[in-house]
Amino acid sequence: MDTTHQISKVEIIPHRIKHGQTRIPNIKNIIAVTSGKGGVGKSTTAINLAISLAQLGIKIGLLDADIYGPSIPTLVGEKDFKPDVIDKCFVPLEKFGIKIISFGFLIAEKQPAIWRGAIVGKALDQLLYDTQWGELDFLIIDMPPGTGDIHLTMCQKMPITAVIAITTPQDIALIDVIKSIEMYKKLDIPCLGIIENMSIHICANCGFAEAIFGEMGAEKIAKDYNLEILVKIPLDISIRQSSDEGNPVRSKETQIAKIYKELSLRVLHQVSLLAKDYSSKIGKINVL
């Protein structure tokens, strides 16, 4: 699929969610960025995807759902940001054209969240439902690693439209990512595709590309689960530098930025293939 063309205007419509769930009226679609594995680049990918979509003129929010290890405050350069509370709702950070809320905004940087799953679930509910998102085309959720109680609670209570799975090529990552894909499959939440992060290493001095984490990892998952490979993102020092500086790669005109733009276009295409939700266009029927 060729998605390199420019998009002048994008109209986003709601897509179907799981039967029995209630749609959040002001949020058309919720996309969860997940892996089941820590350290594969979920947060970095989530923030750059969100910014890339926003630069296409799409209304975007980002929820950092990793209560135990929130990375988004660092990635957006706002470790000291504290959200205002108006009418018992958080006012999200607005930066890079997106609205952002993270548990990391609510506690000190070095303070751990020593909480049980039930309390974490309530905290995530509050971040989702008690934040002044306004009108959003997409809410991107940066999911915590794993496939435990927190994930099950989120999938059962939150109207997630679809997920995106992130992996690295090495077998040790593929094992956990496959478990994550299996979990969402059993919960009847579609997967838009696979992102292979740290696909190859690019030498900063000579530009030599080397597959230091192995090869064909994403291809294995894509073949077994009939999924698209959305993009392959190299292990590039500019991504690490930009992340530590709180200035996401997508805000710069680089080759890496073009990959994130390609990702945003492919995500839009994959979402467009999902079943639509026309419930908002159907009037109420009174039975006498």
C-alpha positions, -999 to 999 in steps of 0.1 A, spaced: 0 0 0 14 34 -10 7 60 17 34 85 8 9 109 -7 -1 141 11 -34 144 29 -50 178 28 -79 171 50 -89 140 71 -124 133 83 -124 108 111 -156 89 120 -162 66 150 -155 29 146 -172 0 163 -163 -10 198 -170 -42 217 -206 -51 223 -219 -40 256 -194 -11 261 -204 25 262 -187 50 239 -172 82 254 -193 108 236 -165 133 228 -139 107 218 -144 90 184 -118 63 186 -94 49 212 -62 32 200 -40 14 225 -3 11 218 8 -22 235 34 -49 235 33 -71 266 70 -64 269 88 -36 286 116 -16 270 105 -20 234 96 16 228 59 19 234 60 54 249 84 68 224 63 54 195 30 65 211 41 101 215 56 103 180 25 86 165 2 111 183 22 141 171 23 128 135 -15 124 135 -19 159 150 2 173 122 -23 159 97 -50 181 113 -65 154 135 -76 161 170 -55 139 193 -52 131 230 -26 109 247 -32 90 279 -1 76 296 -16 44 313 17 31 327 10 40 363 41 22 377 66 37 352 52 67 334 76 79 307 55 105 289 65 135 312 101 130 303 94 124 266 75 157 263 99 177 285 74 184 312 85 166 344 73 195 366 39 200 350 9 197 374 -25 198 358 -52 222 370 -85 208 382 -116 225 370 -151 212 378 -134 181 393 -117 173 360 -80 175 351 -70 200 325 -45 181 303 -12 195 291 -14 208 255 19 205 237 30 195 202 -6 199 190 -20 172 213 -36 169 248 -17 148 273 -24 134 307 -1 111 327 0 98 362 35 111 362 21 146 363 4 139 396 33 125 417 70 134 423 94 120 397 111 96 422 79 86 440 68 50 433 32 40 429 31 11 454 -5 2 445 -26 -29 440 -44 -35 408 -78 -23 420 -64 11 429 -46 14 397 -78 6 378 -96 34 396 -67 58 389 -69 50 352 -106 55 352 -101 89 366 -75 99 341 -97 88 312 -131 99 323 -122 129 345 -100 148 320 -112 177 299 -103 162 265 -127 182 245 -135 167 211 -110 141 200 -108 121 168 -83 97 185 -72 91 220 -39 72 220 -33 51 251 3 42 260 -3 9 277 17 -6 305 38 -38 298 23 -72 306 -10 -90 302 -23 -89 337 -52 -77 358 -47 -40 348 -49 -48 311 -80 -70 315 -98 -43 335 -89 -16 310 -101 -37 280 -134 -46 298 -142 -11 309 -127 12 283 -142 14 248 -109 6 230 -114 6 192 -82 -13 183 -46 -19 194 -12 -15 178 15 -41 188 51 -31 191 80 -56 191 117 -58 186 132 -85 163 146 -107 190 129 -138 201 128 -128 238 105 -99 228 84 -118 204 73 -143 231 57 -116 252 43 -96 222 26 -128 210 10 -132 244 -3 -97 242 -18 -102 207 -35 -134 219 -50 -115 249 -66 -88 228 -77 -114 203 -96 -133 230 -111 -100 242 -123 -93 207 -103 -61 202 -88 -59 167 -51 -53 161 -42 -27 134 -7 -42 128 28 -46 140 56 -21 145 91 -35 146 111 -11 167 150 -12 169 148 -31 136 183 -23 126 211 -3 141 224 26 120 260 37 128 261 74 135 296 77 120 294 57 88 257 50 83 262 12 82 230 -7 90 233 -39 112 205 -61 125 220 -65 160 187 -77 175 180 -103 148 159 -102 117 124 -111 105 108 -109 139 78 -88 128 74 -110 97 69 -141 120 41 -125 139 25 -109 109 24 -142 91 10 -162 120 -17 -137 128 -24 -123 94 -14 -88 104 2 -59 85 37 -47 94 30 -9 97 66 3 98 101 -7 109 119 18 130 157 17 133 178 19 164 189 54 158 208 77 183 186 107 173 155 89 187 172 84 221 186 120 221 153 136 212 135 115 238 158 125 266 156 161 256 118 160 257 116 170 220 101 141 200 116 131 167 84 139 148 89 176 154 120 176 132 124 170 95 146 139 95 145 104 80 132 91 113 104 117 113 93 105 78 90 70 92 67 82 120 47 101 94 44 69 73 32 52 105 5 77 110 -8 73 75 -8 35 77 -27 36 110 -53 58 95 -57 34 66 -60 4 89 -86 21 111 -106 29 79 -109 -8 73 -126 -14 106 -164 -16 110 -180 18 113 -202 29 142 -233 46 129 -252 47 162 -247 84 165 -266 89 132 -296 68 142 -323 86 160 -341 72 191 -371 50 184 -401 53 207 -421 21 210 -457 28 220 
